[in-house]
Amino acid sequence: MLKNIILNCCFIFASCQFIGLYAQINTQKLELALNNLQNDVDLQFANFSFCAIDIESNQIISQRNPNTALIPASSLKVITTATALAVLGKDFKFKTELQHSGQIVNGSLKGNLYIKGYGDPTLASPRMVGAADMTNLFNNYTEALKKAGIQRIEGAVIGDGSYFDDEVIPYTWQWGDMGNYYGAGAFGLNFYDNYYSLNYYQTNRVGETPVLKSVSPAIPFLKIDHQLSFGVKGSGDNGYIFAALHEPNITVRGTIPAGSGVFTLQGANPMPDLYTAVAFTEHLKMAGISCSQTATCQRLYKINENRQVFYTHYSPLLTDIVKHINEESRNMYCEVLIKAMAMKKYNVSSFEKGVAVVNEFWAAKGVDMRGFFVSDGSGLSARNAIPSKIFAQIMRLIYKDNNTFGDFYNMLAVAGSTGTLSTFARNSPVANNIHAKSGSMSRVRSYTGYVTNKGGKLISFSIVVNNFSCSGSMIKQKLEEILIQLASTY
């Protein structure tokens, strides 16, 4: 009997040793890849933070500097979008109302027509699947006017974005970002993703100022100062748009490459509330409905009137919006979510209150938020800093609670396949096992999400690198190797 007990104990001990040895061998290539990254000459002046957690057991699989807070760029979006699903609800929809002042008499609206926004970031979006584009949206609006008996408007169309305050840009964003498409503000009335395109004819005359071919969509009130010039052929997009908020003045500086085609720069519309009214007035004119006064916005009109709601437009479900954000990395959409959460909890639309909602929510979930320094929702601010361990812990909690967060795993881009990860690890057989959000800024690259390894184990992870010396494509390849090795474990 004693002999059997001794033999069993020896077997158990040997088995434990084997399992421990196997686990070491299993992660050996991953650890080697992490060591190589840590000692890489291109990271000589850099910091990086990495953490991978077994979702089922909550055990750390591997980590490097997991408590080092670094600028995450757009990886921050996963925390913002997940929090919004919990705070606003998976089935939440934004609304936009058609309202009118005055009375409708014999087909004439003797008052103003208002388009009242409640923050919908998808209104007339040309890129959000499931959102009504500008033509379909305005057709629906026009039909609503006809059903209400309005054949002409003895007043103006007024875009009303007053649901949110006028602080449409987080104060920590850089001036050089704000006029460009990725720096679009979060207004109470957003329209056409709050962006436009400047299309320039190219020539081969280096140093010459390009000629503007068109602005699309055509925003008539923009006043553009072209200080742009041609760089050498193949020099790429080095053009920047500078614009003050709520003002029509645009300055374009920098260079675009010489060539023989058309080159496009994308800017952030500084007055989407006004543009909504202008565009709809033009649509009504085409439909035979006249307006006696010039389109404007509530911010400029400033008169408060009694109004009646007669039509309400709804956005796609929040789950669809979150998927679009996570796959395509829409900054403005995330900042709208921050403001919407602040309105829901505090009845104010400040970015500070929205960020406070995010902090409070995850702290209540038991996450140690020390080292979580955040000032926006999209990750565009260079003042954001988050440790990879907080990212990995939050991603684990999201996956474990699908009642609150839904199928978040499938709301992320898939490596080698979709969104911003379409070219990531695309030649690897384990690419589809990586579902994540990428982040990139100058000298910043990050990936946060989930990996299903070869053993079927689901892992939450985050890796963030700041101040690398190599190109963006080279650091991408180095981080690909880490995640491929993580996905190749058992």
Secondary structure, 3 states (H helix, E strand, C coil): CHHHHHHHHHHHHHHHHHHHHHHHHHCHHHHHHHHHHHCCHHHCCCEEEEEEEECCCCCEEEEECCCCCECCHHHHHHHHHHHHHHHHCCCCCCEEEEEECCEEECCEEECCEEEEECCCCCCECCCCCCCCEHHHHHHHHHHHHHHCCCCEECCCEEEECCCCCCCCCCCCCCHHHHCEHHHCCCCCCCCHHHEEEEEEECCCCCCCCCEEEEEECCCCCCEEEEEEEEECCCCCCEEEEEECCCCCEEEEEEEEECCCCEEEEEEECCCHHHHHHHHHHHHHHHCCCEECCCCEEHHHHCCCCCCEEEEEEECCCHHHHHHHHHHHCCHHHHHHHHHHHHHHHHCCCCHHHHHHHHHHHHHHCCCCCCCCECCCCCCCCCCCEECHHHHHHHHHHHHHCHHHHCCHHHHCEECCCCHHHCCCCCCCCCHHHEEEEEEEECCEEEEEEEEECCCCCEEEEEEEEECCCCCHHHHHHHHHHHHHHHHCCC
